[in-house]
Structures are given as C-alpha cells and as structure tokens.
Amino acid sequence: MEGVGLITILLLGVIVLAIISNKYKFPFPIVLVLSGIAISLIPGLPPISLQPDIVFLIFLPPLLYDASWNTNWYNFKVYKRPILLVAFGLVFFTTFIVGVVAHTFIPGISWPAGFVLGAIISPTDSVAAISMTKGLPLAKRITSILEGESLVNDASGLIAYKYAIAAVMAGNFVFWQAELNFLWVVAGGVGIGLGIGYLAFLMSKGRNFDSIILTSISLIVPFTSYLLANFFEVSGVLAVVTTGLFLSYHSQSIITHQARITRYAVWDVIVFILNGLIFILIGLQLKTIMAGITSYSTGELVFYGILISAVVIITRFIYVVPTALLPRYLSKKIRKEPFDKRYMFIIGWTGIRGVISLAAALSIPILLPDGTAFPARNLIIYLTFCVILATLLVLGLPLPWIIRKLKIQTHSIVAEEYEVRSAILNATIDHLDQNIEKVREEFREKIKRKYDYKLQRIQKTDLPPGYFGNVKPTMTPENIFNQYSQLEVNIINVERRLLQDMYRKGKVSEEIVRKIERELDLEESRLALIMGI
C-alpha cells in the first residue's frame, strides 16, 4: 500500500506538470522525461519493482490499441510504401547498427545484449511524435508518414526485441529458424487480431448497448488480443494493432454517438495516466539502476549515452535519404509523384523515442533461465532513457524553428476543415431539396434555414490569404465567426445557472438535472469544437 500511495502522490505531481505544460505551451513528453529525472533525485523514495511481464501487459495493449484506433486508414494506404520502408527496414537497420556499435565500443555488452538495446530504441513513439508536431502546419504527407511509421514500427521493433531477448535467454540464435518463426509470429498475430476484432464487431453491431458497455468492450478487447496471441506464441503487438485498425475502420457502424463521446474521454485519460506512470516508474527505479552499474565511471556512462543517442539519430538520416531517393530512381511511376527533398530532412529529424521504448526496457527479464542476472540489464535501461531524453531535447525542441527555416509548404487545417464542412453541407442541402417534399411545410422551411445558415457561417472562416484567388479574407473567426458561437455559449451558461438554482431550491429532481446538464454540456462541446478552443 505504501507503494500505491507514493505512485498516487507522484502521479498528482505529473498532473500539475501537465497543467503547467499546457499553460506555457511546453512539450509534455519533455516534461515527463525531466520529471522522471527529478523523481530519481528525491532522497528517501523507496524503489518500486514490477515483474517485467506485468510491465508489458499493463502498458503495451492500451497504448498500441489507442494509437492504432486513431490511425487514418486511408492515409495509411496512400503512403504505405514510405511507411513500411521506414517502419520495417529502418527498425531492423537501426537494431543492427546499434548492436554493432554497442558491442564494439561498450565493454560488457555481448552481441545479443547489443541487439536487445537496438531493438528497444529502434521504434519511434507515436505519442511523442504527435505531441511534438502538434500545432505545426506540417504537410499531410509528413504527418501521415510519421504517424503510420510510429504505429507499425512499434510492432516490428517489439518483434525484433522478442527475438533478441530469446537469443540472450537461449544463448544461441539460428537465423533460418528465426526467419520461419518470424513469418508464423507475424501471420498468427495478424490473424488473431482480425479474429478478435471481428468478434467484437459482431458483438457490438446492431445492438443497442449503452455507452458504458461499449466503452468497457473497447477496454477489454486489446488485452484479449494480446493475451490470446501470447498464448499461441505469436505477436501480441501485431494482434493488438490489427484489432485496433479493424475496429476503427468499422467504428461508424458499431459505436453510438454517446459511446463515442464516452470512449474518447475515457481513453484520453487512460493514455495520459499510462504515459505519466511509466516515467514515474523509471524515476523510482533510476537510482537503483544507476547504483547497479558498477563497472563504468560517470564519465564513461555519459559518453556511452551520447554515443548511442548520436548513433540512433545519425542512422535514421543514413537510411531515410537513400530510401526516399532510390525508389524514384528505379520507378518512372514513383518519379511522377510530388516530391520535396526537404521532406526527407523532416522525416529524418523526427525520430523521437518515447514510452514504448521505456516500457520495453523495463520489461527485460531480471534473471536468465540458469538463475544468473540478465547481462547489462541496468545499462540497457540507462541507455534507453538517454536516447529518449536526447531525441526529445535535440530533435524535438528545435523542430518548429527548423520548419520555419526550411520554408516548407504547409498544410492549412483551417482550409481542410472548410472544404470538408462545405462538401457535407452542400450535399445535405441537396438531399433536403430532393427528399423532403412530403414533410410539413413549416418543418421543411425550418430545417432548410438551419443548413443554409450553417453554410453561410463557414464562409466567414479565416482561410489562408489568397484562398479564393488573390483576395485576402477580411473576416476572421475571432471577430465574426466565433461571435455567434460565443453568444450561444453565454446563453448555455445562463441556462445552466438557472437549472442549478432550481436544483438547490428543490424544484427539480437529480435525474432531470443530470439529463439537462448533459444536453447543455454536449451542446457547449460542439460549439467549442467549432470555435477551435
């Protein structure tokens, strides 16, 4: 219970740091890393130890499932070639290079242990990448490749990690057997993921479940996929990712509007807590980990941390540039695709590591089958933390400045939203014109006025200069588009105060209060989305 209380207090501290991060617009992944270091420096904190398998089970299924659920399947298909090239090729290339460098330059790192380190730090982190690029007007191609890569390379990196761990535990590695087993692990993981996803789809489709049940199903599904895949000794990571992609693709037919609101709220909280918790755990163990590294001086440890971090960063550039140029040289069809060399630099620069690598490091077995300690376990965890810190600080912090200096053609999310809303509203108005003849006239006129008004409103969006030719829009969301929405919010607050006043005076029951409050909250949430706040 003492450990639970300590983690609760530290997690509260992470929440305070998140509030400060939001206020001062400082990247939260960097805050988490720094908080992990700060926790390790607090004197007198007892170390918290978890079984390595428990770390994987607690953190991986929900984090991977959430990332796969939020992946744009269409963009994934469009950019599948660059995504798969970096998600598989770069992961295995990084694992190999890091393994060679670690074994060559760090005494005490065997070949298998070096490849364990390489597999752990080879995948980029989707949460960190999205957090660091959030709000930056990057081209859709870049963001799609980064998000798709972060999802798939989690799977490829963790598969490589599994084989590297097996090589250390067994003391040998037979390449041809590993190739055959790799095919079985991948195919079996994908197959189980599709099977669990389809069962969840059948369970949910056409049933009038409330939002609590549907959200509960979404919480159970990733753990089911992961555990079943592990039972059959195939990739639990791929099973979870496949299940998430399948259910996300079919989400419109299985999730009600209420469940969607509940689901996103619940999952945002879960992912936030898990990200904070993993850095709390590393902070509580970092002092013990450093104390367990007795064969190296402080200067040597600093050098090794810088060395491995530099290798990870440079290896990405070495791989990305020829991988982007070679297909264009070999294929006439690919040469016709739009291409900007500056994109290569941005893709190379955004190789940020995060919570997945940290969870993998903490899940390294403590003992080998013969009872001896896992070789260089503490050193591998330390180096993983160094790489996460280096990529977040060295790559993440200067990213906005680099994008401005490169003058990359940016993607306007405002213009995209305008186009989507215009298309939907115009199609809806056409549908009304063709299908509401038999509706009472007053209903018909009222609903048409509603959608005509919506269409007029979006014309006042603050679009990029010259969007309709060379004329710069003079109307902005702040002074026109949001004024009406803000008035609606103010009126909702009046309704809410009146409702609360009636409740305090005993003029309305609890049930009615909660129902009307929910209506007002949903309406205010809709207006907040329109206003972009």
VEXDREN-2710 file (C-alpha; in Angstrom, 1 decimal):
% VEXDREN-2710
k/r/px/py/pz
1/MET/0.0/0.0/0.0
2/GLU/2.9/2.3/0.7
3/GLY/4.0/2.0/-3.0
4/VAL/0.5/2.7/-4.2
5/GLY/0.3/5.8/-2.1
6/LEU/3.7/7.0/-3.4
7/ILE/2.7/6.5/-7.0
8/THR/-0.6/8.3/-6.4
9/ILE/1.2/11.3/-5.0
10/LEU/3.8/11.4/-7.8
11/LEU/1.0/11.0/-10.4
12/LEU/-0.7/14.0/-8.9
13/GLY/2.6/15.8/-9.4
14/VAL/2.6/14.8/-13.1
15/ILE/-0.9/16.2/-13.4
16/VAL/0.3/19.5/-12.0
17/LEU/3.2/19.5/-14.5
18/ALA/0.7/18.8/-17.3
19/ILE/-1.2/21.9/-16.3
20/ILE/1.9/24.0/-16.4
21/SER/2.9/22.4/-19.7
22/ASN/-0.4/23.4/-21.2
23/LYS/-0.2/26.9/-19.8
24/TYR/3.2/27.6/-21.1
25/LYS/3.0/25.6/-24.3
26/PHE/5.9/23.4/-23.4
27/PRO/6.0/19.8/-24.9
28/PHE/4.6/17.4/-22.4
29/PRO/6.9/14.4/-23.4
30/ILE/9.9/16.5/-22.4
31/VAL/8.2/17.4/-19.1
32/LEU/7.7/13.7/-18.4
33/VAL/11.3/12.8/-19.1
34/LEU/12.5/15.7/-16.9
35/SER/10.0/14.7/-14.2
36/GLY/11.4/11.1/-14.3
37/ILE/14.9/12.5/-13.6
38/ALA/13.6/14.8/-10.9
39/ILE/11.8/11.8/-9.2
40/SER/15.1/9.8/-9.2
41/LEU/16.8/12.7/-7.3
42/ILE/14.3/12.9/-4.5
43/PRO/16.1/11.4/-1.4
44/GLY/14.4/8.6/0.6
45/LEU/12.0/7.4/-2.1
46/PRO/11.7/3.6/-2.0
47/PRO/12.2/1.8/-5.3
48/ILE/9.1/0.2/-6.9
49/SER/9.7/-3.1/-8.7
50/LEU/7.3/-4.8/-11.1
51/GLN/7.6/-8.1/-12.8
52/PRO/8.8/-7.5/-16.4
53/ASP/5.9/-9.4/-17.9
54/ILE/3.5/-7.2/-15.9
55/VAL/5.0/-4.0/-17.4
56/PHE/4.4/-5.2/-20.9
57/LEU/0.8/-6.4/-20.1
58/ILE/-0.2/-3.1/-18.3
59/PHE/1.3/-0.6/-20.8
60/LEU/1.5/-2.1/-24.3
61/PRO/-2.0/-3.3/-25.1
62/PRO/-3.8/0.0/-24.3
63/LEU/-1.1/2.3/-25.8
64/LEU/-0.9/0.4/-29.0
65/TYR/-4.6/0.0/-29.3
66/ASP/-5.2/3.7/-28.9
67/ALA/-2.5/4.6/-31.4
68/SER/-4.0/2.1/-34.0
69/TRP/-7.5/3.3/-33.4
70/ASN/-6.5/6.9/-34.1
71/THR/-4.6/6.0/-37.3
72/ASN/-6.1/7.4/-40.6
73/TRP/-6.6/4.2/-42.6
74/TYR/-6.9/6.0/-45.9
75/ASN/-3.7/7.9/-45.4
76/PHE/-2.0/4.7/-44.3
77/LYS/-2.9/3.1/-47.6
78/VAL/-1.9/6.1/-49.7
79/TYR/1.6/6.4/-48.1
80/LYS/2.1/2.7/-47.4
81/ARG/5.3/2.5/-49.3
82/PRO/7.3/5.1/-47.3
83/ILE/5.6/4.0/-44.1
84/LEU/6.5/0.3/-44.5
85/LEU/10.1/1.1/-45.7
86/VAL/10.9/3.1/-42.5
87/ALA/8.7/1.0/-40.2
88/PHE/10.4/-2.3/-41.0
89/GLY/13.6/-1.6/-42.8
90/LEU/14.7/1.3/-40.6
91/VAL/13.9/-0.6/-37.4
92/PHE/16.0/-3.6/-38.4
93/PHE/18.8/-1.4/-39.8
94/THR/18.8/0.6/-36.5
95/THR/18.8/-2.6/-34.4
96/PHE/21.8/-3.9/-36.3
97/ILE/23.8/-0.7/-36.3
98/VAL/23.2/0.0/-32.6
99/GLY/24.0/-3.7/-31.7
100/VAL/27.3/-3.5/-33.6
101/VAL/28.3/-0.1/-32.0
102/ALA/27.3/-1.2/-28.5
103/HIS/29.2/-4.4/-28.7
104/THR/32.3/-2.8/-30.2
105/PHE/32.6/0.3/-28.0
106/ILE/30.9/-0.6/-24.7
107/PRO/32.7/-3.3/-22.6
108/GLY/30.4/-5.9/-21.2
109/ILE/27.8/-5.7/-24.0
110/SER/27.6/-9.0/-25.8
111/TRP/26.2/-9.3/-29.3
112/PRO/22.7/-10.5/-28.2
113/ALA/22.6/-7.8/-25.5
114/GLY/23.6/-5.2/-28.0
115/PHE/20.8/-6.2/-30.3
116/VAL/18.3/-6.1/-27.4
117/LEU/19.3/-2.5/-26.9
118/GLY/19.0/-1.8/-30.6
119/ALA/15.5/-3.4/-30.8
120/ILE/14.3/-1.4/-27.8
121/ILE/15.4/2.0/-29.1
122/SER/14.7/1.4/-32.8
123/PRO/11.0/2.3/-32.9
124/THR/9.8/5.9/-32.8
125/ASP/7.0/6.8/-30.5
126/SER/3.6/7.9/-31.9
127/VAL/2.5/9.8/-28.7
128/ALA/5.8/11.7/-28.6
129/ALA/5.9/12.4/-32.3
130/ILE/2.3/13.7/-32.4
131/SER/2.8/15.8/-29.2
132/MET/6.0/17.4/-30.6
133/THR/4.4/18.2/-34.0
134/LYS/1.0/19.2/-32.7
135/GLY/0.1/22.7/-33.9
136/LEU/2.8/22.7/-36.5
137/PRO/1.5/23.3/-40.0
138/LEU/3.3/20.2/-41.5
139/ALA/2.2/18.9/-44.9
140/LYS/-0.3/16.0/-44.7
141/ARG/2.2/13.6/-46.3
142/ILE/4.8/14.2/-43.5
143/THR/2.3/13.8/-40.6
144/SER/0.7/10.7/-42.2
145/ILE/4.1/9.0/-42.7
146/LEU/5.2/9.9/-39.1
147/GLU/2.0/8.6/-37.5
148/GLY/1.9/5.4/-39.7
149/GLU/5.6/4.7/-39.1
150/SER/5.2/5.1/-35.3
151/LEU/2.3/2.6/-35.3
152/VAL/3.9/-0.1/-37.4
153/ASN/7.5/0.2/-36.1
154/ASP/6.2/-0.5/-32.6
155/ALA/5.2/-3.9/-33.9
156/SER/8.4/-4.5/-35.9
157/GLY/10.7/-3.2/-33.1
158/LEU/9.0/-5.3/-30.4
159/ILE/9.2/-8.4/-32.6
160/ALA/12.9/-7.8/-33.0
161/TYR/13.1/-7.2/-29.3
162/LYS/11.4/-10.6/-28.7
163/TYR/14.0/-12.4/-30.8
164/ALA/16.9/-10.6/-29.2
165/ILE/15.7/-11.5/-25.7
166/ALA/15.2/-15.1/-26.8
167/ALA/18.8/-15.2/-28.1
168/VAL/20.1/-13.9/-24.8
169/MET/18.0/-16.4/-22.8
170/ALA/18.9/-19.4/-25.0
171/GLY/22.5/-18.4/-25.6
172/ASN/22.3/-19.0/-29.3
173/PHE/20.5/-17.8/-32.4
174/VAL/19.7/-19.8/-35.6
175/PHE/19.0/-17.4/-38.4
176/TRP/17.0/-19.7/-40.7
177/GLN/14.8/-20.9/-37.8
178/ALA/14.2/-17.3/-36.8
179/GLU/13.0/-16.4/-40.4
180/LEU/10.5/-19.2/-40.4
181/ASN/9.3/-18.4/-36.9
182/PHE/9.1/-14.7/-37.8
183/LEU/6.6/-15.5/-40.6
184/TRP/4.5/-17.5/-38.2
185/VAL/4.6/-14.9/-35.5
186/VAL/3.5/-12.1/-37.9
187/ALA/0.8/-14.1/-39.7
188/GLY/-0.5/-15.5/-36.4
189/GLY/-0.6/-12.1/-34.7
190/VAL/-2.4/-10.5/-37.6
191/GLY/-4.9/-13.5/-37.8
192/ILE/-5.7/-13.4/-34.1
193/GLY/-6.1/-9.6/-34.3
194/LEU/-8.5/-9.8/-37.1
195/GLY/-10.4/-12.6/-35.4
196/ILE/-10.8/-10.7/-32.1
197/GLY/-11.7/-7.6/-34.0
198/TYR/-14.4/-9.4/-36.0
199/LEU/-15.9/-10.9/-32.8
200/ALA/-16.0/-7.5/-31.1
201/PHE/-17.6/-6.1/-34.3
202/LEU/-20.3/-8.9/-34.3
203/MET/-20.9/-8.4/-30.5
204/SER/-21.4/-4.6/-30.9
205/LYS/-23.1/-4.2/-34.3
206/GLY/-26.8/-3.6/-34.3
207/ARG/-27.1/-3.9/-30.5
208/ASN/-28.5/-1.0/-28.5
209/PHE/-25.7/-1.1/-25.9
210/ASP/-25.3/2.0/-23.8
211/SER/-22.0/4.0/-23.8
212/ILE/-20.7/2.3/-20.7
213/ILE/-20.9/-1.2/-22.1
214/LEU/-19.4/-0.2/-25.5
215/THR/-16.6/1.6/-23.8
216/SER/-16.0/-1.4/-21.5
217/ILE/-15.7/-3.6/-24.6
218/SER/-13.1/-1.2/-26.0
219/LEU/-11.1/-1.6/-22.8
220/ILE/-11.2/-5.4/-22.7
221/VAL/-10.5/-6.0/-26.4
222/PRO/-6.8/-5.0/-26.6
223/PHE/-5.9/-7.2/-23.6
224/THR/-7.9/-10.1/-25.1
225/SER/-6.0/-9.8/-28.3
226/TYR/-2.6/-9.5/-26.6
227/LEU/-3.1/-12.4/-24.1
228/LEU/-4.6/-14.8/-26.8
229/ALA/-1.7/-14.1/-29.1
230/ASN/0.8/-14.7/-26.3
231/PHE/-0.9/-18.0/-25.5
232/PHE/-0.3/-19.2/-29.1
233/GLU/3.2/-17.7/-29.0
234/VAL/2.6/-15.2/-31.8
235/SER/2.9/-11.4/-31.9
236/GLY/0.7/-9.9/-29.3
237/VAL/1.7/-6.4/-30.5
238/LEU/0.6/-7.1/-34.1
239/ALA/-2.6/-8.7/-32.8
240/VAL/-3.5/-5.5/-30.8
241/VAL/-2.6/-3.2/-33.7
242/THR/-4.6/-5.2/-36.1
243/THR/-7.6/-5.3/-33.8
244/GLY/-7.5/-1.6/-33.4
245/LEU/-7.2/-0.9/-37.1
246/PHE/-10.1/-3.2/-37.9
247/LEU/-12.5/-1.8/-35.3
248/SER/-11.5/1.8/-36.1
249/TYR/-12.3/1.2/-39.7
250/HIS/-15.8/-0.2/-38.8
251/SER/-16.4/2.2/-35.9
252/GLN/-19.2/4.1/-37.5
253/SER/-21.4/1.0/-37.6
254/ILE/-20.8/-0.2/-34.0
255/ILE/-20.4/2.9/-31.8
256/THR/-23.3/5.2/-30.9
257/HIS/-22.7/9.0/-30.6
258/GLN/-22.9/8.7/-26.8
259/ALA/-20.4/5.9/-26.7
260/ARG/-18.1/7.8/-29.0
261/ILE/-18.0/10.8/-26.6
262/THR/-17.5/8.5/-23.6
263/ARG/-14.9/6.4/-25.3
264/TYR/-12.6/9.2/-26.3
265/ALA/-12.9/10.8/-22.9
266/VAL/-12.0/7.5/-21.1
267/TRP/-9.2/6.6/-23.5
268/ASP/-7.6/10.1/-23.3
269/VAL/-7.4/9.8/-19.5
270/ILE/-6.0/6.2/-19.7
271/VAL/-3.3/7.1/-22.2
272/PHE/-2.4/10.2/-20.1
273/ILE/-2.1/8.2/-16.9
274/LEU/-0.1/5.4/-18.5
275/ASN/2.4/7.9/-20.1
276/GLY/2.8/9.6/-16.7
277/LEU/3.0/6.3/-14.8
278/ILE/5.8/4.8/-16.9
279/PHE/8.1/7.8/-16.3
280/ILE/7.2/7.7/-12.6
281/LEU/8.3/4.1/-12.5
282/ILE/11.6/4.8/-14.3
283/GLY/12.2/7.7/-11.9
284/LEU/11.6/5.4/-8.9
285/GLN/14.0/2.8/-10.3
286/LEU/16.6/5.1/-11.9
287/LYS/18.6/5.5/-8.7
288/THR/18.7/1.7/-8.2
289/ILE/19.5/1.2/-11.9
290/MET/22.4/3.6/-11.7
291/ALA/23.7/2.0/-8.5
292/GLY/23.7/-1.3/-10.2
293/ILE/26.0/-0.1/-12.9
294/THR/29.4/-0.5/-11.1
295/SER/31.7/-1.4/-13.9
296/TYR/31.8/2.1/-15.5
297/SER/32.8/5.6/-14.3
298/THR/30.4/8.5/-14.5
299/GLY/32.4/9.9/-17.5
300/GLU/32.1/6.6/-19.4
301/LEU/28.4/6.4/-18.8
302/VAL/27.9/9.9/-20.1
303/PHE/30.0/9.1/-23.1
304/TYR/28.1/5.9/-23.8
305/GLY/24.8/7.7/-23.5
306/ILE/25.9/10.4/-26.0
307/LEU/27.4/7.8/-28.3
308/ILE/24.3/5.6/-28.6
309/SER/22.0/8.6/-28.9
310/ALA/24.1/10.0/-31.7
311/VAL/24.2/6.6/-33.5
312/VAL/20.3/6.4/-33.3
313/ILE/19.9/9.9/-34.7
314/ILE/22.6/9.6/-37.5
315/THR/21.4/6.1/-38.5
316/ARG/18.0/7.5/-39.3
317/PHE/19.4/10.0/-41.7
318/ILE/21.7/7.5/-43.3
319/TYR/18.6/5.2/-44.0
320/VAL/16.0/7.8/-44.9
321/VAL/17.8/9.7/-47.7
322/PRO/18.6/6.7/-50.0
323/THR/15.3/5.1/-49.1
324/ALA/13.5/8.2/-50.4
325/LEU/15.6/8.7/-53.5
326/LEU/16.2/5.1/-54.7
327/PRO/12.6/4.2/-55.5
328/ARG/12.3/7.4/-57.5
329/TYR/15.4/6.5/-59.5
330/LEU/14.2/2.9/-60.2
331/SER/10.5/3.6/-60.9
332/LYS/9.1/6.1/-63.5
333/LYS/5.7/5.9/-61.9
334/ILE/7.1/7.0/-58.5
335/ARG/9.1/9.8/-60.2
336/LYS/5.7/11.3/-61.2
337/GLU/4.7/11.7/-57.6
338/PRO/5.1/15.1/-55.9
339/PHE/8.4/15.2/-54.1
340/ASP/10.2/17.7/-51.9
341/LYS/13.7/17.0/-50.7
342/ARG/13.1/19.0/-47.6
343/TYR/10.6/16.3/-46.5
344/MET/13.4/13.8/-46.2
345/PHE/15.1/16.1/-43.7
346/ILE/11.9/16.5/-41.6
347/ILE/11.3/12.7/-41.7
348/GLY/14.9/12.1/-40.6
349/TRP/14.7/14.7/-37.9
350/THR/11.6/13.5/-36.2
351/GLY/12.9/10.2/-35.0
352/ILE/11.7/10.8/-31.4
353/ARG/11.6/7.9/-28.9
354/GLY/9.3/7.6/-26.0
355/VAL/7.1/5.5/-23.8
356/ILE/7.1/2.3/-25.9
357/SER/10.9/2.0/-25.7
358/LEU/10.9/2.7/-22.0
359/ALA/8.2/0.0/-21.4
360/ALA/10.3/-2.5/-23.4
361/ALA/13.4/-1.7/-21.4
362/LEU/11.7/-2.1/-18.1
363/SER/10.3/-5.4/-19.3
364/ILE/13.7/-7.0/-19.8
365/PRO/13.9/-10.2/-17.7
366/ILE/15.8/-9.9/-14.4
367/LEU/17.2/-13.4/-14.5
368/LEU/18.3/-15.9/-17.1
369/PRO/17.0/-19.5/-17.0
370/ASP/20.1/-20.6/-15.1
371/GLY/19.4/-18.1/-12.4
372/THR/22.2/-15.6/-13.3
373/ALA/21.4/-11.9/-13.8
374/PHE/20.4/-10.7/-17.3
375/PRO/23.6/-9.3/-18.8
376/ALA/23.9/-5.5/-18.8
377/ARG/20.1/-5.0/-17.9
378/ASN/20.7/-1.9/-15.9
379/LEU/23.0/-0.4/-18.5
380/ILE/20.4/-1.1/-21.3
381/ILE/17.7/0.7/-19.3
382/TYR/20.0/3.7/-18.6
383/LEU/21.0/4.0/-22.3
384/THR/17.3/3.7/-23.4
385/PHE/16.5/6.7/-21.1
386/CYS/19.4/8.6/-22.5
387/VAL/18.2/8.1/-26.1
388/ILE/14.6/9.2/-25.2
389/LEU/16.0/12.3/-23.4
390/ALA/18.4/13.1/-26.3
391/THR/15.8/12.7/-29.1
392/LEU/13.2/14.8/-27.3
393/LEU/15.6/17.6/-26.5
394/VAL/17.9/17.6/-29.5
395/LEU/15.3/16.8/-32.1
396/GLY/12.0/17.9/-30.6
397/LEU/12.8/21.3/-29.2
398/PRO/14.2/22.9/-32.3
399/LEU/11.6/21.4/-34.7
400/PRO/9.4/24.4/-35.0
401/TRP/12.4/26.6/-35.8
402/ILE/13.7/24.1/-38.4
403/ILE/10.3/24.0/-40.1
404/ARG/10.2/27.8/-40.3
405/LYS/13.8/28.0/-41.7
406/LEU/13.2/25.3/-44.3
407/LYS/10.1/27.3/-45.5
408/ILE/8.2/24.0/-46.2
409/GLN/4.9/24.4/-47.9
410/THR/2.5/23.9/-45.0
411/HIS/-0.9/22.3/-44.7
412/SER/-3.8/24.5/-43.6
413/ILE/-6.0/22.6/-41.3
414/VAL/-8.4/25.5/-41.4
415/ALA/-8.7/25.3/-45.2
416/GLU/-9.2/21.5/-45.0
417/GLU/-11.9/21.9/-42.4
418/TYR/-13.6/24.5/-44.6
419/GLU/-13.6/22.2/-47.6
420/VAL/-15.0/19.2/-45.6
421/ARG/-17.7/21.3/-44.0
422/SER/-18.7/22.8/-47.3
423/ALA/-18.9/19.5/-49.1
424/ILE/-21.0/18.0/-46.3
425/LEU/-23.4/20.9/-46.0
426/ASN/-23.9/21.3/-49.8
427/ALA/-24.6/17.5/-50.1
428/THR/-27.0/17.7/-47.2
429/ILE/-28.9/20.7/-48.7
430/ASP/-29.2/18.8/-52.0
431/HIS/-30.5/15.8/-50.1
432/LEU/-33.1/18.0/-48.4
433/ASP/-34.2/19.5/-51.7
434/GLN/-34.8/16.1/-53.2
435/ASN/-36.3/14.2/-50.3
436/ILE/-38.4/16.4/-48.1
437/GLU/-41.4/17.2/-50.4
438/LYS/-43.8/15.2/-48.2
439/VAL/-42.7/16.8/-45.0
440/ARG/-44.9/19.6/-43.5
441/GLU/-44.0/22.9/-45.0
442/GLU/-43.1/24.6/-41.7
443/PHE/-40.7/21.7/-40.8
444/ARG/-39.2/21.8/-44.3
445/GLU/-38.5/25.5/-44.2
446/LYS/-37.1/25.4/-40.7
447/ILE/-34.6/22.6/-41.4
448/LYS/-33.6/24.2/-44.7
449/ARG/-33.0/27.6/-43.0
450/LYS/-30.8/25.8/-40.4
451/TYR/-28.5/24.3/-43.0
452/ASP/-28.5/27.4/-45.2
453/TYR/-27.3/29.3/-42.1
454/LYS/-24.6/26.8/-41.4
455/LEU/-23.3/27.2/-45.0
456/GLN/-23.3/30.9/-44.7
457/ARG/-21.4/30.7/-41.4
458/ILE/-18.5/28.7/-42.7
459/GLN/-17.9/31.3/-45.5
460/LYS/-16.6/33.5/-42.7
461/THR/-13.8/31.1/-41.7
462/ASP/-10.4/32.7/-41.6
463/LEU/-9.0/30.9/-44.7
464/PRO/-5.3/31.4/-45.8
465/PRO/-4.5/34.5/-47.8
466/GLY/-5.4/34.1/-51.5
467/TYR/-7.5/31.0/-50.9
468/PHE/-10.2/32.4/-53.3
469/GLY/-7.8/34.0/-55.7
470/ASN/-5.7/36.9/-54.6
471/VAL/-8.2/38.5/-52.2
472/LYS/-7.3/38.2/-48.6
473/PRO/-10.3/37.4/-46.4
474/THR/-11.0/40.4/-44.1
475/MET/-13.3/38.4/-41.8
476/THR/-11.7/36.3/-39.1
477/PRO/-13.1/33.7/-36.7
478/GLU/-12.2/35.9/-33.8
479/ASN/-14.3/38.9/-34.8
480/ILE/-17.1/37.3/-36.8
481/PHE/-17.2/33.5/-37.0
482/ASN/-16.9/32.9/-33.2
483/GLN/-19.1/35.8/-32.1
484/TYR/-22.3/33.9/-32.6
485/SER/-20.9/30.8/-31.1
486/GLN/-19.7/32.7/-28.0
487/LEU/-23.2/34.2/-27.7
488/GLU/-24.6/30.7/-27.7
489/VAL/-22.1/29.6/-25.0
490/ASN/-23.1/32.5/-22.9
491/ILE/-26.8/31.6/-23.2
492/ILE/-26.0/28.0/-22.3
493/ASN/-24.3/29.2/-19.1
494/VAL/-27.4/31.2/-18.2
495/GLU/-29.5/28.0/-18.7
496/ARG/-27.0/26.1/-16.5
497/ARG/-27.1/28.6/-13.7
498/LEU/-30.9/28.7/-13.8
499/LEU/-31.0/24.9/-13.6
500/GLN/-28.6/24.8/-10.7
501/ASP/-30.7/27.4/-8.9
502/MET/-33.8/25.3/-9.3
503/TYR/-31.9/22.2/-8.1
504/ARG/-30.7/24.0/-4.9
505/LYS/-34.2/25.1/-4.1
506/GLY/-35.5/21.5/-4.5
507/LYS/-37.7/22.3/-7.6
508/VAL/-36.2/19.6/-9.8
509/SER/-35.0/16.0/-9.3
510/GLU/-31.5/14.8/-9.6
511/GLU/-32.3/12.7/-12.7
512/ILE/-33.7/15.6/-14.6
513/VAL/-30.8/17.8/-13.6
514/ARG/-28.2/15.3/-14.9
515/LYS/-30.1/14.8/-18.2
516/ILE/-30.4/18.5/-19.0
517/GLU/-26.8/19.1/-17.8
518/ARG/-25.6/16.5/-20.3
519/GLU/-27.6/18.1/-23.1
520/LEU/-26.0/21.5/-22.3
521/ASP/-22.5/20.0/-22.0
522/LEU/-22.8/18.3/-25.3
523/GLU/-24.0/21.5/-27.0
524/GLU/-21.2/23.5/-25.5
525/SER/-18.7/20.9/-26.5
526/ARG/-20.0/21.2/-30.1
527/LEU/-19.6/24.9/-30.0
528/ALA/-16.1/24.7/-28.6
529/LEU/-15.1/22.4/-31.5
530/ILE/-16.5/25.0/-34.0
531/MET/-14.6/27.8/-32.2
532/GLY/-11.4/25.8/-32.1
533/ILE/-10.9/26.0/-28.4
END
